[in-house]
Amino acid sequence: MSSLFQIAVFDGDGIGPEITLPTLRLLERVTQGRRYSLVFETLPAGAQCYADTGAALPAASVEKARAADAILLSAMGLPHIRYPDGTEITPQIDIRMLLDLYAGVRPVRVVRGQPSPLKIADTTALDFVLIRESTEGLFHTLGKGEVTQDYARETLQITRPVSEKLFNFAFRLANQRKTAGIGPGKVTCVDKANVFRAFAFFRKIFDEVAQDYPNIEADHTYVDATALWMVEQPQRFDVMVTENMFGDILSDLGAGLMGGLGLAPSADIGDNHAVFQPCHGTAPDIAGQGLANPMAMILSGAMMLDWLGQEHGRPEMIEDAARMQAAVDAVIAEGNVLTRDLGGTAGTLEVAAAIEAAL
């Protein structure tokens, strides 16, 4: 039976539209002849949208995104366009809050030929996932912090309902990876429970949820030690789960291990909705020049296909996601068609064409 999936697309600011277009083309290419199809609708949002209309994330865009089967979101924000209080335009964060996308999924993976700063003989040993809580933590008072002439205060919030959902998500993912033969079946709680009561509470909930998954190993690390071990012993991790701000920082470290943000896809997933987007920014310094690396956006599209396949019981979508991942891996391994951030000279469309050829 054929299925039609509605995809809301936010092509963003800066290099956003440049990496979105080839990603949509690849998604159309990989799904040709399959028993499902994707229908894309591009919606307005972002810093330029704010400058033009006064709304960074129009209500109509939110409603259409809410009704879609999945959301593909490119880089958003421009340093010269800000809110009156000086903060940046971040509709990508706003939509996480509006749709309750509590699980930020940040894969960290190095394949043969990938320009990682790590010296790993067996690159297959580096394949783990960081799960970042995306709706509370130190981002709880985003845009509403208290600032006076003499001090500033933000509030960190951790709640049991959100933490339980987050930890269940992490354990289910570890089980899924173990079943697929990717990881050993282990979840590591990253916190600062030795100093902060809020993180001791976070760890306590983690230990309670872990009891429901006897086939998955559960352990803990402090966030500072985790940053060290991600560089020195990255093979020790399978699925990591942590608070919002810690996850924000560690996910960029993970991108560095992979060779840069140009290779770092991500997802923000809730009970009913999911957003897929590259971890990198809008790179306004190279916008319009055709130099941007489209791989993180393409890999985010592959993550979207995999999620849709898992959610709707469509194995062919999971297979197509794997095909897209393998095509990117092949181009990286060959090393002849890479953008400047990976040491090459190719442009955005050249890299996208090489990935399409590898399909």
Summary of the structure (lengths in Angstrom):
residues: 359
radius of gyration: 19.8
end to end distance: 24.4
largest distance: 64.2
contacts: 1246
relative contact order: 0.16
helix: 44%
strand: 19%
